[in-house]
Amino acid sequence: MGVSVKPVFNRTNRKNETGLYSIHIRLTINKKSAYYNSELPRIQKKYWSGKENKWIKESHPLSYEFNQQLINKVSFVFESAWKVMKGSPSECFSIIRKRLFLDNNTADFYQYFENKIPRIQLHKNTLKAYTSTLYLCKEYKKQLTFKELNKDYLIGLRKYAKNEREIADVTAKRYFSKLKIICDFAVEDGLMNPDLHPFTDWKSEFKLKKPKRTFLEKEEISALEKLKINDTHLNLVRDQFLALIYTGQYYSDLKSSTWDNIEDTKVGFFLKKERVKNGHEYFVPLFKFPESLELFRRYKKHPSKNIFHKYFSDQEFNRSLKELATLAGIKKNLTNKVGRHTFAQNLINLGTPRAIISKMLGHKKEETTQNYYEVNIESVINYYNL
């Protein structure tokens, strides 16, 4: 299949009063041709030489810049033609025309970003990450077209996040991952040329520190269990926190847990459910943790489909946990996530295989579970059977 690409001056060969004429890129496939706009300003005939790579004469004040743009455009059309050669010439012409449009797309990227967010089914915490990413992008550059969204933009945004905003690498990485996802959607929606995806081959070294996860030792759990509480509110918060320790759930998952999620099997009771955040299934063998069943049954008397009849906002729950820590003599900073971390650490200390822990925690990837592994004194004692 024969292919040729060449810039053409005044392709209609017509004269006009201004004496200025357009330059087009002609693509010929099997003797059939199509013409594409070069995006260059019109020029006078005296500046046109027609010589390869020096199409515009040096006498033109912008000859170097214009010739470079023509060289890049010819190269792009030629490479694109070979990539889409499987179809008929007319199909190839159409695809290349679309790609050329995408290269010069001056549509508002931020507007697309903002409109796309509500169309993605997101957990409210993930939704916040996307809106925060968009806010950061607008802070760095108030307006952005698709054409301007390139590697230079990413480099500048990275420097702004690090030096001006002093955003931690772990947070910056999260923002950039959301931005990449929106770019992926733009490619799917036909608004971005996949060959010019800004994240292709883009690398930025994010120095991520392994998060220090707080968990409770057996003595601290026992102190909470034995704590005498007269306050009804704190008593309910304590029991819900113990439920997180016994089952490894996030507080959001505990809130949506119902009695129907507890199934009686041949070997005993299981808690089976899908994560609120990612919809991934997890299950916990409650029969292996009898204290959890005993705790849940105490609340069976309440006329509620949920395991607990009342729940709190994360903020209120965490504030109450700090009161409980003081009453129980626990020096650690208690939050709802400490319960989940404690559950995971207990399983690790018992020598539970990582794949099983991953399933109980509802992780999509087993590698995520590795972040929970923490070597402490009890781990060493258990390993050496001291």
Buried (B, 14 or more C-beta within 10 A) or exposed (E): EEBEBBBBBBBEEEEEEEEEBBBBBBBBBEEEBBBBBBEBEEBEEEBBBEEEEBBBBEEBEBBEEBBEBBBEBBEBBBEBBEEBBEEEBEEBBBBBBEBBBBBEBEEBBBEBBBEBBEEEEBBEEBBEBBBBBBEBBBEBBEEBEBBBBEBEBBEEBBEBBBEEEEBBBEBBBBBBEBBBBBBBBBBEEEBBBEBBBBBEEBEBEBEEEEEEBBBBBEEBBEBBBEBEBEEEEBBBBBBBBBBBBBBBBBBBBBBBBEEEBBEEEEEEBBBBBBBBBEEBEBBBBBBBBEBBBEBBEEBEEEEEEBBBEEBBEBEEBBEBBEBBBEBBEBEEEBBBBBBBBBBBBBBBBEEBEBEEBBBBBBBEEEEEBEEBBBEEEBBEEBEEEE
